[in-house]
């Protein structure tokens, strides 16, 4: 009993010392977050003996007591992570904690590359179906083709065994220079084909499409803002200019954002020297602005930017900047309203906190961030917009005078309060889809139909149409594809409704044609077909051609 009391006192004494007011515990190397370059540029805060110290000591005492005294063994890593997550949940919707694995995965798109075998794929039932090998990538170099199915990886079956997509990806990805043996099923070949692929760096492109949408009018679709976005954009812009583009539609619909400097770089393409792109400001972060350098490649020429309710963060920086300077016309619906600046704080194990330290403001001072807090249902905001009519009827949108701002050049009225409000509103058309359409979409019937049809008919289509342009002009979705579509829907458990099927048949045909085009000619081809269903794009083209 005496020995137990001594042990208890030995464990408790340092905890009690830490709990004394004004006494700050020394951080060990294991407790110290790694400093990132962004953090090192910030002014260092002087330590102060405040109530914050007492609360920190309280947290350390609690964790130490649990670790030392709790009746059963505890997973310290788990309870610390949950404590961090709990603290961040009290702040804002975008301050988050990432495990080492989540951190690595999130960096792939932003940094512009990952290491693997280089294929675009879809999972069809439980089989990996190659949509297209990355041009000049490691899989294409050894002869792997679109339509192939990967069934084994290093002699381990991945098809027909209910393996998760994440587990399959772990087997396919690996460090540059390492090798992986793949077993391939190819249509028309009876035996299993074997390929040894040497993994390499695979680019992650953020510009999905770039083409001439009308004579003199170029179209560029950016899906996210990463390390290579500006370089990709400049390359595609040069191609379009070579084809006669003097006007440009920049499509940021559905673009959830990415790197701040990528957004600044894209806005710089359109603005004049010393015109502000965006500025940030926070409680402990002094105001800091980003200016255009006047060397952008599209400072003249008519510009339209497309946004919708899923355009966020970096997309809003670009659209807000060109709207404030009267450089572009914004077409679509009010953007998401994500204008919080996160600083990465990395720990020794590779985990990371993204902590909000400031807010983004457009050049005229509009705060991009929409309201959040205990009384705001932040996660259901888009659904709320639909319910109160904002997505379908501009007359339902009302802003108080306190949120009015004037643009820099023409002094037009624009609004703050969260998100970027378009100059030309395009309502969401909810009348074109019915329950049958929604069920088909939920079950990926269009994709699965296109995959199987293209696998069977790829060579026939390529012999008939020597280029995508010929395909786009001459191909029509016929009875064979539609019978397969209905069969796939039936196999997926979607009850057939003839009236609803016929009502949305033009949509299904366009989606099927676009997806078939993607399987053979890539994403650029897909967007050139699917644009016929996008009323925001069509409205932008009309404005380009008529000015109205």
Secondary structure, 3 states (H helix, E strand, C coil): CHHHHHHHHHHHHHHHHHCCCCCCCCCCCCCCCECCHHHHHCCCCCCCCCHHHHHHHHHHHHHHHHHHHCCCCCCHHHHHHHHHHHHHHCCCCCCEEECHHHHHHHHHHHHCEEEECCEEEEEECCEEEEEEECCCCHHHHHCCCCCCEEEEECCEECCCCCCCHHHHHHHHCCCCCCEEEEEEECCCCCCCEEEEEECEEEECCCEEEEEEEECCEEEEEECCECCCHHHHHHHHHHHHHHCCCCEEEEECCCCCCECHHHHHHHHHCCCCCCCEEEEEECCCCCCEEEECCCCCCCCCCCEEEEECCCCCCHHHHHHHHHHHCCCCEEEECCCCCCCEEEEEEECCCCCEEEEEEEEEECCCCCECCCCCCCCCCHHHHHHHHHHCCCCCCHHHCCCCHHHEEECCCCCCEEECCCCCCCCEECCCCCCCCCHHHHHHHHCCHHHHHHHHHHHHHHHHHHHHCCCHHHHHHHCCCCHHHHHHHHHHHHHCCCCCCHHHHHHCHHHHHHHHHHHHHHHHHCHHHHHHHHHHHCHHHHHHHHHHHHCC
